[in-house]
C-alpha cells in the first residue's frame, strides 16, 4: 500500500484534527487551532480548515513532517505533583528558572499536560496527565471543576469581608467569588482558610483577598476536582494515579471510558522517498462536575517516586 495514501475509514471513527494531534502530544489544542486557521496544516494533501475531521489512514502534514492517523489502545498516565514555590509551570523558562517538568518521568510518544497552572509563588497540587481530552475537560469553565486552596492571610479578617467574598466582588476581569470558605486555624493577623473556586483565572485567589485589603502570605492548592494532595507527600515529589483513578477523573467531567484512541504515527523519511503520488480525498467537516465543592470520590496515588 502507498504509505501516503489514506486508508478507507468510516465517519464514526473520526475526530477533529487538532484533538487528534493534541492527544498525540504534537501541540496544544488551542495552538493547533491557530495553525490550522493560518493555513499551516494539510490534510490528505490539501489545506485543512477548522472543523475538518480525520480518521484512521488519513495523512496530516505540518512543518515538513507527515503523520498517518491510527487507532491505538488507550493507556494514559496521570500523576499528582507537589509543586514547591520557585518553580514555573512552563516547559522552558527564558530566565532559566526551574520548571515543574524538570522532575517528571519521561514519556514515549506522549507529553505531560499540566491541568491548570500554579504561579511561581504558589505551592501544592499540580495534576499532570498525558490525556489531552481529560486535561481540556477539567480546565474548561463549563464543567465547573472546583479547586481548593489553603491560604494564610495576613490582616484582620472580619465576617463582613468573608460574606462579600462568598457573594462576589468585582475584579478587573469581572465578578468573582469563593464558592466555599472554611476557617482552618491560626490566630490574630495570621489565620488560615480553605477556599474553593469553580474556575482558574490568573492569580484569582490572591486578587479576591486583596480586594478586601488583605494579603495572602502563603498559598497552597490542596485539591483539584477529585484529586487530592496526599498529606505526607514531600515538596518536589510526584505520585502516579492508577488507571482506575484516572477513570474516576474522566467520569467526573462526563467523559466516557476510551478503549481506543485516534493518534498519529510519523511517516518515515524512507517511506516518503518511495511513495508514489496518491489520490487523497478531502474529508468533509462535520456538522459537569455536577456536585461542586468537596468531591465525594478520591483517587489514590500509586507508585511514589
N, C-alpha and C positions, 0 to 999 in steps of 0.2 A: 504494500500500500504506500502511496506517496505520503511521506511524513508531514507534508504541509497542506494536505487536502483534508478538510473537515469530514469526520465520520457522520453518517446519518444519526439524528437524535430526535427525540420526541419533545414536544413543548413542555410536558410535565416535569422534565429533568433540567430545566433551565433556571438561571439566576441572573440578576443584573451583573454586568461585567465588574463594576467597582467592588461589589460584595465578594465575588469570587477571588479577585486579586488581593483584597484586604485580608480575607481569611487565610490566603496562602502566604501572607507576610510581605507582599510586594510593596505595599504602602498603606497609608491610612485611607479610609473610605472617602473622607472629605477631600483629601489631597488628590486622590484618583479622579474624583468627580470634576475637580478643576482642570485636570489634564485632559479629560475627555472633552470638556467644554472648549478647551483651547485647541482641539484637533490633534492632540499628540498621541492618540491611541488608535490602533486599527484593529478591526475585527474581520477575519477572513479576507484580508487584503483590501478592505475598504475603510474609510474613516468611520470611527464609532461615534454614536450620539448618546447623550444622556437618555437613559431608559432602555437602551439596547440590552438584550439578554444573550447569554451564551450557554452552551451545553457541552456534554462530552464530545470531544473531537474537534471542536472549534479552535481556530488559531487566533491568538491575541499577540499584537506587536506593540512595543513601546521602547524607546531609547535603543533602537537597533537590536533589541532582544525579542525572541519569539518563544511563546509557550503554547502547549496544547492543553485544553481544558479536559480534565479527567475526573472520574469519581474515585474517591478514596475512603477507606474505613475511617471513622472518626476516633481519634484518641487525643483529646485536648489535655493540656496541663494548666493547672491553676494553683497559685500559691499566695500566701499572705506574707508580707514583708514588714518588719518593724523598722520603719524609717527613722533614723536619728536626725536631729537638727543639723544643718550644714550640708545636706545632700540635696541636689536638684532632681526634679522628675523629668529629665530630658535625656536623650541618648548621648548627646555630646554637649559640652558647655564651652563657649568661646573664651571664658575666663579661666578654664582649667579646673573648675570645682568638681568634686566627686559627684557622681550621679548614682541613682538607685540601681541602675542597670549594671554597674561595675561588679556587684557581688552575686548576680543571679546565675543559675546554671545555664549552660549553652543549650540551644535548641537546634534541631536539624530540620531544615525546610520550613521553619515557622519563626515567629518572633514574639517576644513578650510585649503585651499591650497593657499599659497602666490604666486601670479603671478609675478615672478621675485623678487629679493632681493634688499634691501637697506642696505648699510653698517651702522655701528653704528654711524658714524658722518654725515650721510645724512638724511634729514627730508623729509616730504611731502607724496605724494600719494603712498599708497600701496594698490593694488587691491587684495582682497581675495575672494575666491569662493569655493563652495562645488562641482562645476562642474569640475571634473578632465579632461574631454575632452577639455573643454574650456581653462583651465589653460595650458595644454600641447600645444594647438594650438597657443595661444598667445605668449608663450615663444619660440616656435620653429623658428629658423632663416629663414626657407624657407617661412614663412608667412609675413615677413617684417613688423611686427607691430612696429610703431615708439613710442619712449619715449621722452618726452620733459622735460627739466630741466631748472631751474633758477639758475644761477651761479653768485656769487660775486667774481670778480677777483682782486687779489692784484698784482699790477705791471702795467707798461705802455704797453697797448695793441696797436699794430700797424696794419695797413691794410694788410701788408705783412703776419703777423702772422695769421690773420683771413683767408686769402686766402689759406695758407698752411693747416689750419685745415679743410677747406672745401674740398680741393683737396685730402688730405690724407697724413698721416705721418706713418713712420714705428715704431711700438711699439714692445716690446719683444715677443708678441704673434701674430704678423702680422700687416698688414696695417689696419688703422682705420681712420675715418673721421666723421665730423658732416655733416649731410645732409642739415642742415639749421642753421644759426647763426643770431640772431637779437639783436641789442643793446636795453637795457631796462632801461637806466638811470644811475645815478651816475656820478662822475667826478674824474679827477686826477688819482690816483693809486688805486681807489676803484670803479670799474664800474660793472654794472650788465649786463648780457647777457642771452638770452634764446637760448638754443641749442637743436637740435634734433638728436637722434641716432636711427638707424634701427636695433640695436642688444643690447645685455646686458652683455658684458664681464665684468669681475671683475674690479671695480674702473676705468672704461674706460673713463668717463668724466674727472676725476681728472688727469689721465695719459696723456690724449690728451693735456690739458692745460700745464701740466708740461713739455711736450716735447718742448714747446716754451719758457721755462724758467719762466712760470707764475704760481702763486699759487691760488688755489680755497679756499677762506676763508669761503664761505658758499655755500652749495649745497642743492637744494630742487627740488624734482620731482613734476611737476605740471600736467602731463598728461601721460596716458599710453593708446595708441590706441584712442578709442572713449571715454574713461573715463577721466574726468577732476576732479581736486581737487576743491571743492567748495570754493569760495573766503573767506567766513566768517566762515569757519569751524575751530574750535579751535584744537590745538595740543592734541593728545591723544584721540580724539573723532572719532566715526565712523558713517556712514550713509549707509543705505541699499538701493540697487537698486531695482526697480520694476521688475516684470517678463518680461515686455515689453522691458525695458532697457537691461536686461540680454540677451534677444534675439537679440538686436542690436549688442552686443559684439560677439555673435555667428555668425551672418551674416557677420560681418567684417572679419572673418577668414574662411569664406565659409563653416561653419558648418550648417547642416540642422536643422530645428526645431525637437525636440525629444519629442514625446508624451509618450513613454515608454522607459525604460532603463533596461539593464541587470544589476542586482546587486546580492547580496548573503544574505541569511538568515542563522544564525548559527543553526546547528542541536543540539538539546538539549541533555544533558547527559542522560536523561531518554530515549530518542529515541534511543541513541546509545546502551544502555544496552539491549533494547528489540529487536533491529534489528537483523534479520537473514542475513546470507551472501547472497548477491545478485549476479547478473551476469552482472556487468557493462561492457559495450562495449567501446573499445577505440575510442575516437573521433579523426578522422584524421585532420591533419593540412591542411589548405587551401593555395591551390596555393602557392588670397593673399591680407593682406591688399593691395588692388590694387592702392590706392592713398596715397603714403607715404607723411608725413608731417602732417599738422593740419587736424584732422578728420572733416568731414562735419556734422556728427550727434553726439549729445552729450547726453548720458544717464543722467537722472535727479535723484539724490539720493532721497530716501524716508526715513521716519521714523528715524529722528535724535535721537541719544541717548546721 
